[in-house]
Amino acid sequence: MSLAVVAITHRTAPLTIRERLGFSPDDQVAWLREWKSLANELVLLVTCHRTELYWIADEPGTGRGLEWLAAAAGLPVEVLAPVALRAGGEQAVRHLMRVAAGLDSRVVGETQILGQVRRAREFARTAGTLGPVLERLFSLSLAAGRTARARSGLSAGGRSLARLAVGAVSRSLGGLGGRAVLVLGAGEMGRLVVTELRREQPAVLWVSNRTAGRLQALAGDGDVRGVEWARWPELVVEVDAIFVATAAPEPILCARHFDSRARSGVVVDLAVPRNVEPSVAHVPGIRLITVDDLQDEPGSSRTQPPYQCAEEIVDHYVRRYLRWWQARQLAEEIRLAQEVLEQLCHRELRRAFQLIARSPEKASEIEREAAASVARKVLAPVFQSLHPEADGAATVFRLLAGVQR
């Protein structure tokens, strides 16, 4: 049994490829169910910066996962292969745990990824593709992520992509105080953006969302104005900045929404697939920022103590998982060994009882011979391993010597 991962991430793959793999939650569950017969266990992790497929199969190899993702994206394998991370075994374990700890994020230490890893596990459970091996891996990865943040201080200050985006817009406009801002989307990313914008105290902050309940929850305070989804296009020409963070499968903000009345300003597309038409970048006076334009803040160097501390914590959890994996791999061998030993003892005892019934006066001699026979047969394979694996044989001898009589 082998573990493998194929990952398409912001580190190697451009947005034009990643957005082809930006599956909605329903699509993720559907793809897992479609691939279910191809592997023993499957989990699909999808964020705006990565799409990663983890699976357990009887045979080693990472090529199949690449083929599955390529088919789902409608891309040739040859296009996906150069930008894909492929790993197995310990490398795959370490990769997921670093992802959960925020060490592989565009914003090092950001906390959103923990929820995304948790959701990936739950989607796999819903699809019926989560088994004991990936269940253990994802659970320990979440524990590693929580512990790394708690002990290293890596995520101190609430670092997030939303904070990067608001900071980039604020710098571009010389501050957001006195500005009018529109946020499209009231999901997790939209809420984070609104939280960051409140610190900047814009003159007007509008938020629009398709779901009225989410909009009401976010616009409950007086500093946020809720806008019906059908009416937000009217505000495009009245604002200085627009943040788009919906889960739409295609662009919702297009160049046609801007006319001669539009102010010069900034549009930030925080969605994958993109929710802003690329042609918006050519609208006079408008600067378009995508997730790939947002660079991490200074201070996320691998040489800094928080980063090194987080890596050490990840290493601890990697070793912990590998010990569990090795023990699980031995479980079947232990069961078979116990079965063989029980059969051996049963045969020797039955033979000894038969001999004692015929010659009761030789009972002690027969018992000793039966015990010696069992010992010889148990130790025979150990003796055979003395030459190639002397250390292993010595360990077995010590364990047997410690068995309580």
PLY file of the C-alpha trace (Angstrom):
ply
format ascii 1.0
element vertex 405
property float x
property float y
property float z
element edge 404
property int vertex1
property int vertex2
end_header
0.00 0.00 0.00
1.40 3.43 -0.96
0.59 7.10 -0.37
0.96 9.70 -3.13
0.10 13.32 -3.86
-0.09 15.44 -7.00
-0.21 19.17 -6.25
-0.77 22.13 -8.56
0.15 25.22 -6.52
1.01 28.90 -6.79
4.70 28.04 -6.48
4.93 26.53 -9.96
1.59 26.88 -11.74
0.21 30.16 -13.17
-3.29 31.36 -12.41
-4.45 30.41 -15.92
-3.85 26.74 -15.05
-4.91 26.83 -11.39
-8.30 28.30 -12.22
-9.00 25.29 -14.46
-8.79 23.22 -11.24
-10.74 25.62 -9.01
-13.56 23.17 -8.30
-16.62 24.17 -6.27
-17.44 22.07 -3.17
-20.12 20.16 -5.12
-17.68 19.50 -7.95
-15.04 18.28 -5.51
-17.40 15.69 -4.05
-18.54 14.68 -7.55
-14.94 14.18 -8.78
-14.03 12.14 -5.72
-16.99 9.86 -6.33
-16.01 9.48 -9.97
-12.42 8.57 -9.05
-13.47 6.34 -6.14
-12.95 3.07 -8.00
-9.40 4.05 -9.02
-7.85 4.10 -5.54
-8.41 2.77 -2.03
-8.70 6.26 -0.49
-8.88 9.78 -1.95
-8.88 13.36 -0.63
-8.98 16.50 -2.81
-7.71 19.78 -1.31
-8.75 22.92 -3.24
-7.94 26.55 -2.38
-7.31 29.69 -4.43
-3.61 28.81 -4.47
-3.61 25.03 -4.82
-5.39 21.90 -5.97
-3.91 18.77 -4.43
-5.00 15.16 -4.78
-3.94 12.64 -2.11
-4.60 8.95 -2.55
-3.81 5.48 -1.20
-3.33 2.65 -3.68
-1.99 -0.89 -3.70
0.70 0.01 -6.20
3.19 2.92 -5.92
3.28 5.73 -8.47
2.12 9.33 -8.88
1.38 9.37 -12.60
-2.26 8.38 -12.33
-3.24 11.31 -10.13
-1.78 13.70 -12.69
-3.88 12.05 -15.39
-7.04 12.38 -13.26
-6.45 16.09 -12.61
-5.57 16.76 -16.24
-8.81 15.13 -17.37
-10.82 17.13 -14.81
-9.17 20.38 -15.97
-9.63 19.56 -19.64
-5.88 19.90 -20.18
-3.30 17.59 -21.76
-1.10 15.79 -19.23
1.89 17.36 -21.01
0.66 20.84 -19.98
0.10 19.92 -16.34
3.20 17.78 -15.79
5.83 20.59 -15.81
3.98 22.60 -13.14
2.96 19.70 -10.88
4.53 18.60 -7.62
4.51 14.81 -7.40
5.54 13.00 -4.25
4.99 9.79 -2.36
5.51 8.33 1.09
7.28 10.58 3.60
7.54 13.47 1.11
3.76 13.46 0.65
3.23 13.39 4.42
5.61 16.29 5.00
4.07 18.31 2.18
0.54 18.15 3.63
1.73 18.96 7.14
3.69 21.99 5.90
0.60 23.10 3.98
-1.57 22.79 7.11
1.02 24.73 9.14
0.90 27.60 6.63
4.53 27.07 5.65
3.67 26.58 1.98
1.12 29.40 1.78
1.54 32.58 -0.22
1.12 34.36 3.12
3.26 32.31 5.50
1.38 31.35 8.65
-2.08 32.33 7.41
-4.87 30.49 9.21
-7.45 29.98 6.44
-5.69 26.87 5.21
-6.59 24.97 8.40
-10.28 25.29 7.63
-9.65 24.32 4.02
-7.75 21.18 5.02
-10.56 20.29 7.43
-13.18 20.78 4.70
-11.19 18.62 2.28
-11.32 15.79 4.81
-15.08 16.26 5.28
-15.77 16.35 1.52
-13.90 13.06 1.18
-15.97 11.60 4.01
-19.14 12.76 2.24
-17.96 11.22 -1.04
-17.11 7.94 0.70
-13.41 8.11 -0.26
-11.93 8.78 3.19
-10.29 5.73 4.75
-8.27 5.14 7.93
-4.89 6.05 6.40
-5.86 9.47 5.01
-8.14 10.11 7.99
-5.11 9.74 10.26
-2.90 11.82 7.95
-5.31 14.74 7.70
-6.13 14.66 11.42
-2.45 14.76 12.41
-1.80 17.46 9.80
-4.48 19.63 11.38
-2.91 19.01 14.79
0.49 19.93 13.37
-0.93 23.14 11.91
-2.60 24.19 15.15
0.47 23.36 17.26
2.87 25.13 14.87
0.85 28.33 15.05
0.37 28.18 18.81
4.01 27.54 19.66
5.97 29.32 16.94
4.15 32.63 16.74
4.26 32.29 12.96
0.71 33.59 12.50
0.98 36.41 15.03
-0.84 39.54 13.91
-3.50 37.76 11.89
-1.57 37.63 8.65
-3.81 36.77 5.71
-4.33 37.24 2.00
-7.13 39.68 2.82
-4.71 41.84 4.80
-2.24 41.79 1.90
-4.97 42.82 -0.52
-6.27 45.70 1.59
-2.71 46.86 2.24
-1.90 46.83 -1.48
-5.00 48.91 -2.28
-4.33 51.34 0.54
-0.80 51.94 -0.72
-2.00 52.34 -4.29
-4.61 54.96 -3.31
-2.56 56.70 -0.65
-4.86 55.40 2.07
-8.50 54.39 2.23
-9.73 57.03 4.64
-12.40 59.07 2.89
-12.69 56.53 0.07
-15.69 54.54 -1.13
-15.20 50.77 -1.27
-17.32 47.90 -2.60
-16.89 44.25 -1.57
-18.57 41.54 -3.64
-18.99 38.31 -1.67
-19.74 37.69 2.00
-18.14 34.27 2.36
-15.02 33.60 4.39
-12.72 35.72 2.22
-15.27 38.52 1.94
-15.66 38.65 5.73
-11.88 38.81 6.18
-11.64 41.68 3.68
-14.39 43.61 5.49
-12.59 43.09 8.82
-9.38 44.53 7.36
-11.20 47.41 5.67
-12.81 48.46 8.92
-9.35 49.17 10.29
-8.77 51.56 7.35
-12.04 53.42 8.04
-13.21 54.20 4.50
-15.91 56.83 4.14
-18.35 54.30 2.68
-18.13 50.50 2.74
-20.67 48.62 0.62
-21.02 44.84 0.62
-23.12 42.72 -1.73
-23.82 39.00 -1.73
-26.22 36.64 -3.47
-27.36 35.13 -0.16
-29.38 37.61 1.87
-28.64 35.88 5.19
-24.88 36.25 4.86
-25.26 39.83 3.74
-27.42 40.73 6.74
-24.97 39.10 9.14
-22.07 41.11 7.71
-23.92 44.38 7.30
-25.35 44.35 10.82
-23.04 47.10 12.02
-23.58 50.68 10.93
-20.21 50.98 9.19
-21.16 48.43 6.51
-23.95 49.02 4.01
-25.62 46.00 2.48
-26.51 46.14 -1.21
-28.88 43.78 -3.02
-27.05 41.63 -5.54
-28.98 43.03 -8.49
-27.97 46.60 -7.56
-24.20 46.39 -7.09
-23.40 47.20 -10.78
-24.86 50.67 -10.14
-22.10 51.35 -7.59
-19.12 50.41 -9.78
-18.72 53.96 -11.09
-19.07 55.48 -7.59
-16.30 53.67 -5.72
-12.52 53.95 -5.52
-11.85 50.27 -4.84
-13.63 46.97 -5.51
-12.78 43.66 -3.86
-14.27 40.60 -5.59
-14.37 37.43 -3.48
-17.27 35.30 -4.66
-17.41 31.63 -5.53
-18.71 32.26 -9.05
-17.34 29.87 -11.69
-16.77 32.73 -14.15
-16.18 36.52 -14.22
-18.96 38.65 -12.74
-17.23 42.03 -13.01
-16.51 42.97 -16.60
-15.16 45.95 -18.55
-18.71 46.83 -19.64
-19.55 47.73 -16.02
-17.26 50.78 -16.27
-18.16 53.88 -18.24
-16.93 57.46 -18.49
-18.30 58.25 -15.02
-16.06 55.66 -13.34
-13.42 56.93 -10.94
-9.79 55.97 -11.21
-9.20 53.19 -8.72
-8.25 49.61 -7.94
-10.02 46.30 -8.51
-8.83 43.23 -6.59
-9.82 39.75 -7.77
-9.40 37.34 -4.85
-11.16 34.43 -6.52
-9.97 31.31 -8.33
-11.38 30.81 -10.95
-11.13 34.52 -11.64
-14.26 36.56 -10.97
-13.01 39.68 -12.78
-12.72 39.75 -16.55
-9.02 40.26 -17.50
-10.05 43.07 -19.86
-10.84 45.23 -16.81
-7.08 45.82 -16.63
-7.41 47.85 -19.85
-10.12 50.19 -18.54
-8.56 53.70 -18.33
-7.64 54.60 -14.76
-8.28 51.11 -13.34
-5.54 48.95 -11.82
-6.42 45.24 -11.64
-4.79 43.07 -8.95
-5.13 39.26 -8.91
-4.11 36.82 -6.19
-0.83 36.21 -8.02
0.04 39.92 -7.80
-0.08 39.88 -4.00
3.32 39.24 -2.48
3.96 38.26 1.12
5.10 40.91 3.54
8.75 41.14 4.54
9.63 39.02 7.56
8.60 35.55 6.33
12.15 34.31 5.78
12.91 30.66 6.46
15.89 31.70 8.55
13.75 33.41 11.18
13.09 31.60 14.51
9.26 31.31 14.12
9.66 29.61 10.76
12.33 27.24 12.05
10.24 26.42 15.12
7.24 25.59 12.92
9.40 23.35 10.73
10.59 21.45 13.82
7.00 20.93 14.96
6.07 19.65 11.50
9.02 17.28 11.62
7.78 15.89 14.95
4.33 15.18 13.51
5.80 13.66 10.35
7.76 11.17 12.48
4.67 10.48 14.55
2.63 9.66 11.47
5.38 7.49 9.96
5.59 5.46 13.19
1.85 4.89 13.00
2.14 3.96 9.32
4.90 1.44 9.99
2.93 -0.12 12.84
-0.12 -0.39 10.59
1.96 -1.99 7.84
3.08 -4.63 10.36
-0.42 -5.32 11.62
-1.19 -7.94 8.97
2.18 -9.64 9.45
1.59 -9.77 13.20
-1.84 -11.28 12.70
-0.48 -13.94 10.36
2.42 -14.71 12.72
0.05 -15.15 15.63
-2.18 -17.42 13.55
0.80 -19.59 12.54
2.07 -19.82 16.13
-1.36 -20.77 17.45
-1.63 -23.54 14.86
1.88 -24.77 15.70
1.15 -24.87 19.44
-2.17 -26.58 18.83
-0.52 -29.37 16.79
2.28 -29.88 19.32
-0.12 -29.92 22.29
-2.47 -32.36 20.61
0.46 -34.67 19.80
1.79 -34.37 23.37
-1.61 -35.20 24.90
-1.92 -38.25 22.68
1.55 -39.49 23.71
0.89 -38.84 27.41
-2.41 -40.75 27.20
-0.49 -43.79 25.90
2.51 -43.40 28.27
1.51 -41.42 31.38
4.81 -42.30 33.08
6.66 -40.28 30.40
4.56 -37.14 30.81
7.42 -34.89 31.93
9.69 -36.05 29.11
6.93 -35.58 26.52
6.17 -32.04 27.80
9.85 -31.06 27.56
10.11 -32.47 24.03
6.93 -30.62 22.94
8.25 -27.34 24.36
11.63 -27.84 22.65
9.89 -28.59 19.34
7.86 -25.39 19.52
10.98 -23.37 20.38
12.97 -24.84 17.46
10.22 -24.14 14.95
9.66 -20.59 16.20
13.37 -19.71 16.19
14.21 -21.37 12.86
13.35 -18.30 10.71
15.23 -16.09 13.19
18.35 -18.23 12.86
18.03 -18.02 9.07
18.08 -14.21 9.28
21.27 -14.06 11.37
23.60 -13.47 8.43
21.77 -10.75 6.44
20.05 -9.04 9.38
21.98 -9.69 12.56
20.62 -6.59 14.31
17.04 -7.59 13.56
17.62 -11.12 14.82
19.21 -9.81 18.03
16.14 -7.62 18.62
13.86 -10.64 18.24
15.97 -12.65 20.72
15.79 -9.84 23.28
12.03 -9.57 22.87
11.56 -13.31 23.28
13.80 -13.34 26.34
11.54 -10.71 27.89
8.33 -12.70 27.46
6.82 -13.48 30.87
6.54 -17.19 31.58
0 1
1 2
2 3
3 4
4 5
5 6
6 7
7 8
8 9
9 10
10 11
11 12
12 13
13 14
14 15
15 16
16 17
17 18
18 19
19 20
20 21
21 22
22 23
23 24
24 25
25 26
26 27
27 28
28 29
29 30
30 31
31 32
32 33
33 34
34 35
35 36
36 37
37 38
38 39
39 40
40 41
41 42
42 43
43 44
44 45
45 46
46 47
47 48
48 49
49 50
50 51
51 52
52 53
53 54
54 55
55 56
56 57
57 58
58 59
59 60
60 61
61 62
62 63
63 64
64 65
65 66
66 67
67 68
68 69
69 70
70 71
71 72
72 73
73 74
74 75
75 76
76 77
77 78
78 79
79 80
80 81
81 82
82 83
83 84
84 85
85 86
86 87
87 88
88 89
89 90
90 91
91 92
92 93
93 94
94 95
95 96
96 97
97 98
98 99
99 100
100 101
101 102
102 103
103 104
104 105
105 106
106 107
107 108
108 109
109 110
110 111
111 112
112 113
113 114
114 115
115 116
116 117
117 118
118 119
119 120
120 121
121 122
122 123
123 124
124 125
125 126
126 127
127 128
128 129
129 130
130 131
131 132
132 133
133 134
134 135
135 136
136 137
137 138
138 139
139 140
140 141
141 142
142 143
143 144
144 145
145 146
146 147
147 148
148 149
149 150
150 151
151 152
152 153
153 154
154 155
155 156
156 157
157 158
158 159
159 160
160 161
161 162
162 163
163 164
164 165
165 166
166 167
167 168
168 169
169 170
170 171
171 172
172 173
173 174
174 175
175 176
176 177
177 178
178 179
179 180
180 181
181 182
182 183
183 184
184 185
185 186
186 187
187 188
188 189
189 190
190 191
191 192
192 193
193 194
194 195
195 196
196 197
197 198
198 199
199 200
200 201
201 202
202 203
203 204
204 205
205 206
206 207
207 208
208 209
209 210
210 211
211 212
212 213
213 214
214 215
215 216
216 217
217 218
218 219
219 220
220 221
221 222
222 223
223 224
224 225
225 226
226 227
227 228
228 229
229 230
230 231
231 232
232 233
233 234
234 235
235 236
236 237
237 238
238 239
239 240
240 241
241 242
242 243
243 244
244 245
245 246
246 247
247 248
248 249
249 250
250 251
251 252
252 253
253 254
254 255
255 256
256 257
257 258
258 259
259 260
260 261
261 262
262 263
263 264
264 265
265 266
266 267
267 268
268 269
269 270
270 271
271 272
272 273
273 274
274 275
275 276
276 277
277 278
278 279
279 280
280 281
281 282
282 283
283 284
284 285
285 286
286 287
287 288
288 289
289 290
290 291
291 292
292 293
293 294
294 295
295 296
296 297
297 298
298 299
299 300
300 301
301 302
302 303
303 304
304 305
305 306
306 307
307 308
308 309
309 310
310 311
311 312
312 313
313 314
314 315
315 316
316 317
317 318
318 319
319 320
320 321
321 322
322 323
323 324
324 325
325 326
326 327
327 328
328 329
329 330
330 331
331 332
332 333
333 334
334 335
335 336
336 337
337 338
338 339
339 340
340 341
341 342
342 343
343 344
344 345
345 346
346 347
347 348
348 349
349 350
350 351
351 352
352 353
353 354
354 355
355 356
356 357
357 358
358 359
359 360
360 361
361 362
362 363
363 364
364 365
365 366
366 367
367 368
368 369
369 370
370 371
371 372
372 373
373 374
374 375
375 376
376 377
377 378
378 379
379 380
380 381
381 382
382 383
383 384
384 385
385 386
386 387
387 388
388 389
389 390
390 391
391 392
392 393
393 394
394 395
395 396
396 397
397 398
398 399
399 400
400 401
401 402
402 403
403 404
